């Protein structure tokens, strides 16, 4: 099923949203919940291809609002946490580098190869890991994937306390205290 999701997502174009000059039409009753479910007017959107298309048309504004845009129209939507969920991770060799490759719930495949692309903050002692997906959009790393990353990390000892460090390509990422 994941392979089909990725295949469908890769067939969609990367729209040049920044070049479009749509007219803002206000709020749309479209909600992306914290667990990655999509709802329109209170009804779940169950068709993956529809969600993937909307995800390609998703843009984050400078003020933090999320918009679905087309070349002529734009609508503000509600995103409860982050618009994507990171559902799998693989350690791969690519262009002579060993790096982590992630897949979102929309089928996007994201290579971890930039500094500050993986950030872990803490909310009430619980890790809140997130991954930069594209153009201002982040994905929440789900718990099983985060545990996978934690197990693949090495322990770094420091005067401020030991922490787990993940390596991907030429970068290291602090994923939390031990």
C-alpha positions as CSV (number, residue, x, y, z in Angstrom):
1,X,0.0,0.0,0.0
2,X,2.8,2.4,0.8
3,X,4.5,1.7,-2.5
4,X,1.2,2.6,-4.3
5,X,0.9,5.8,-2.3
6,X,4.5,6.8,-3.2
7,X,3.9,5.9,-6.9
8,X,0.8,8.0,-7.1
9,X,2.5,11.0,-5.4
10,X,5.4,10.9,-7.7
11,X,3.2,11.1,-10.7
12,X,1.8,14.5,-9.5
13,X,3.7,17.6,-10.7
14,X,5.5,20.0,-8.4
15,X,3.4,23.0,-9.0
16,X,5.2,26.4,-8.9
17,X,2.8,27.8,-6.3
18,X,5.0,30.9,-5.7
19,X,4.4,32.1,-9.3
20,X,0.6,31.9,-9.0
21,X,-1.3,35.1,-8.1
22,X,-4.6,33.7,-6.9
23,X,-7.5,35.8,-5.4
24,X,-8.0,35.0,-1.7
25,X,-11.6,33.8,-1.2
26,X,-11.6,33.3,2.6
27,X,-11.8,30.2,4.7
28,X,-12.6,26.7,3.5
29,X,-14.0,24.2,5.9
30,X,-11.0,21.9,5.3
31,X,-9.2,20.5,8.4
32,X,-6.0,18.5,8.6
33,X,-6.1,16.9,12.0
34,X,-3.0,16.3,14.2
35,X,-3.1,12.6,13.3
36,X,-3.0,13.4,9.6
37,X,-6.7,12.8,8.7
38,X,-8.4,15.3,6.3
39,X,-11.9,16.5,6.7
40,X,-14.1,18.7,4.4
41,X,-17.2,20.1,6.0
42,X,-16.9,17.5,8.8
43,X,-16.7,14.5,6.4
44,X,-13.5,12.5,6.1
45,X,-11.7,12.7,2.8
46,X,-10.9,9.0,2.2
47,X,-9.6,9.1,-1.3
48,X,-5.8,9.2,-1.2
49,X,-5.4,10.8,-4.7
50,X,-7.6,13.8,-3.6
51,X,-5.6,14.3,-0.5
52,X,-2.4,14.0,-2.5
53,X,-3.6,16.7,-5.0
54,X,-4.6,19.0,-2.2
55,X,-1.2,18.4,-0.5
56,X,0.5,19.5,-3.7
57,X,-1.6,22.7,-3.6
58,X,-0.8,23.4,0.1
59,X,1.2,26.5,0.9
60,X,2.2,28.1,4.2
61,X,1.9,31.9,4.4
62,X,4.4,34.1,6.2
63,X,1.9,34.7,9.0
64,X,1.6,30.9,9.6
65,X,-1.7,30.3,7.9
66,X,-2.1,27.4,5.5
67,X,-3.7,27.9,2.1
68,X,-4.9,25.7,-0.6
69,X,-4.2,27.6,-3.8
70,X,-4.8,27.2,-7.5
71,X,-3.6,29.6,-10.3
72,X,-6.8,31.7,-9.7
73,X,-8.2,31.0,-6.2
74,X,-6.8,30.6,-2.7
75,X,-8.6,29.4,0.5
76,X,-7.3,29.3,4.1
77,X,-7.6,25.9,5.8
78,X,-7.1,24.6,9.3
79,X,-4.0,22.5,10.2
80,X,-4.2,21.3,13.8
81,X,-0.5,20.5,14.1
82,X,1.6,20.0,11.0
83,X,0.2,19.1,7.5
84,X,2.1,15.8,7.1
85,X,2.9,12.7,9.1
86,X,6.2,10.9,8.6
87,X,5.2,7.3,8.4
88,X,8.4,5.5,7.4
89,X,12.2,5.9,7.4
90,X,14.9,4.0,5.6
91,X,18.6,4.2,5.7
92,X,19.9,4.3,2.1
93,X,23.0,5.0,0.1
94,X,22.5,7.9,-2.4
95,X,25.1,9.6,-4.4
96,X,27.9,8.1,-2.3
97,X,26.3,9.2,1.0
98,X,24.5,7.1,3.6
99,X,21.4,9.0,4.6
100,X,17.9,8.7,6.0
101,X,15.0,8.8,3.6
102,X,11.5,9.4,4.9
103,X,8.0,9.0,3.5
104,X,5.0,11.1,4.4
105,X,1.4,10.0,4.7
106,X,0.9,11.7,1.3
107,X,3.6,9.6,-0.4
108,X,6.3,12.3,-0.5
109,X,9.9,10.9,-0.2
110,X,12.2,13.2,1.6
111,X,16.0,12.8,2.0
112,X,17.5,14.1,5.2
113,X,20.5,16.0,4.0
114,X,20.1,19.6,5.2
115,X,21.1,21.2,8.5
116,X,18.0,22.0,10.6
117,X,15.8,19.7,8.6
118,X,15.1,17.5,11.6
119,X,14.1,19.2,14.8
120,X,13.0,17.7,18.1
121,X,11.4,19.9,20.7
122,X,9.7,18.7,23.9
123,X,6.2,19.3,25.1
124,X,5.6,18.2,28.7
125,X,8.6,15.9,28.6
126,X,7.4,14.2,25.4
127,X,9.4,14.6,22.2
128,X,7.8,16.5,19.3
129,X,10.0,15.5,16.3
130,X,9.4,17.2,13.0
131,X,11.0,17.0,9.5
132,X,11.1,19.7,6.9
133,X,9.3,18.3,3.8
134,X,9.2,21.2,1.3
135,X,8.7,25.0,0.9
136,X,7.7,25.9,4.4
137,X,5.9,22.7,5.1
138,X,6.8,20.3,7.9
139,X,5.8,16.8,8.9
140,X,5.4,15.3,12.4
141,X,7.5,12.2,12.8
142,X,5.2,9.4,14.1
143,X,6.2,7.5,17.3
144,X,7.4,4.2,15.6
145,X,9.6,6.1,13.2
146,X,11.0,8.3,16.0
147,X,11.9,5.1,18.0
148,X,13.6,3.7,14.9
149,X,15.7,6.8,14.7
150,X,16.5,6.7,18.4
151,X,17.7,3.1,18.1
152,X,19.9,4.1,15.2
153,X,21.4,7.1,17.1
154,X,24.7,7.1,18.9
155,X,25.2,8.4,22.5
156,X,27.1,11.6,22.8
157,X,28.4,12.5,26.3
158,X,28.6,16.1,27.2
159,X,28.9,18.3,30.3
160,X,25.3,19.3,29.9
161,X,24.2,15.7,29.8
162,X,24.2,12.7,27.4
163,X,22.1,12.9,24.3
164,X,21.2,10.9,21.2
165,X,22.7,12.0,17.9
166,X,21.5,10.8,14.5
167,X,23.8,11.0,11.4
168,X,22.4,11.4,7.9
169,X,24.8,12.3,5.1
170,X,27.3,14.9,6.4
171,X,25.0,16.2,9.1
172,X,24.3,15.2,12.7
173,X,21.0,15.8,14.5
174,X,20.4,16.0,18.2
175,X,17.2,14.0,18.8
176,X,17.0,14.3,22.5
177,X,18.5,13.8,26.0
178,X,19.1,10.3,27.4
